[in-house]
Amino acid sequence: MKSYSFKIFLLSFFLLFVFSFVSAAEDINQKILDLRKQVEELEKKSEEYRSVVNSKQKEAQSLKREIDILNNQIYKLETQIKITDSKINVARFTITDLRDKIFDRQETINNKKEVIASLINLFYKKDQEDIVDIVVKNKRLSDFIDQIKQADNLNKSLLATVTVLKNEKEALEGEKNELEAQKQELESLNDTQKNKQNSLDLTKDGKDSLLVRTKGQEAAYRELLEETERKQAEFFAELKNLETQAVQSGAFIVHVTADSVPPRGTKFLKWPYDDHVLTQSYGYTTFARSRRKPYGGDIHNGIDLASGCGTAIKAAAAGAVLASGFNDGFGNWVAVRHENNIVTVYAHMRDPSGLANGTAVTVSSILGYEGNTGSVFSVRTGPCAGSHLHLSVYKDFFTYINDKNGQLYFNYSKGALNPLDYL
């Protein structure tokens, strides 16, 4: 009776353990589902803020417009930080779940190994018996036949256990690989979170600086805007003359000409951002035609994209760093040479790229971070006011030195292509 009660106790304990484990696994899965639903809802909000920024960019320059843009960039960054928080938690729960699965899988494998060892031991003992002794030992022929059947069943059981063990080991390797992938994802998300928080802090500083410098007055904002327009027009007028001189003298540092130009619509480039607003297109845009001739009467030689100050800028295609530098017009910039000698340029970056010439890059390589260095058409009142990425594409690209200030310049509209034709 005691033995029966003890067996009932063991069975109850085992069932309780199993149900507790299943319940814990279900709880983790539910948390992951809830977090993913939360991410979907937050991403909708982030898209709303992006749409507001997009619509505001089309409005006439004003202090209110600038503040509205900065506010919505702040809201968007705060939302993206929450999204990344949720994704980090999903990754952590997934890692915990995988570790539990790996532990249980390893236990199953160990148990299977013990079973296989026992079965092999039985086979060994059977092999030591002489066939005649086995026949003599069994009083009836049917007993001998039963023993043969048992050996056959034992063999089948061994084969089945070995097959299960093999499958368990394959599953274990798969779970280990997935765990490593999740760890890398978590590390990437943590880096993204730090970058987003930095961008948020810089954007808030930019807004505060703008309000301090203008004292919240539209008239003060207009004066600063006029000064910015004048300086930008002066730079590009001088740039035009310097470029003409460089072409006439042939004083190039590097000069790359494309072997062939892909047909328009060939999407060989990827957007440098996962999420962005197009703030100015290529060509004779409304701004390029404005009264001050901001580009010296020339076209806008690329496109402007805004994703948020400090956002990581990725290469639009695989290639190698061709040149990089700083000048008063484009701030910190880097040029990448791609297949067929097509060149892309990324300008106004917050800091120098830090990548040496010849460094190989892929579409996941970070070239720098969004900023507002150089001549940016915005009231420069902080580290983030008017921050954006200027992206240009060239079929013919060259660099030269401005002897007046020693800065490295590159050709403007000569040899430029419309990036939107290839994105």
Buried (B, 14 or more C-beta within 10 A) or exposed (E): EEEEEEEEEEEEEEEEEEEEEEEEBEEBEEBBEEBEEBBEEBBEBBEEBBEBBBEBBEEEBBBEBBBBBBBBBBBBBBBBBBBBBBBBBBBBBBBBBBEBBBEBBBEBBEEBEEBBEEBEEBBEEEEEEEEEEBEEEBEEEEEBEEBEEEBEEBEEBBEEBBEBBEEBBEBBEEBBEBBEEBEEBBEEBEEBBEBBBBBBBBBBBBBEBBBEBBEEEEEBBBEBBEEBBEEBBBBBBBBBEBBEEBBEEEEBBBEBEBEEBBEEEEEEBBBBBEBBBBBBBBBEBEBBBEEBBBBBEBBBBBBBBBBBBBBBBBBBBBBBBBBBBBBBBBBBBBBBBBEEBBBBBBBBBBEBBEBEEEBEBEBEBBBBBBBBBBBBBBBBBBBBBBBBBBBBBBBBBBBBBBEEEEBBBBBBBBBBBBBBBBB
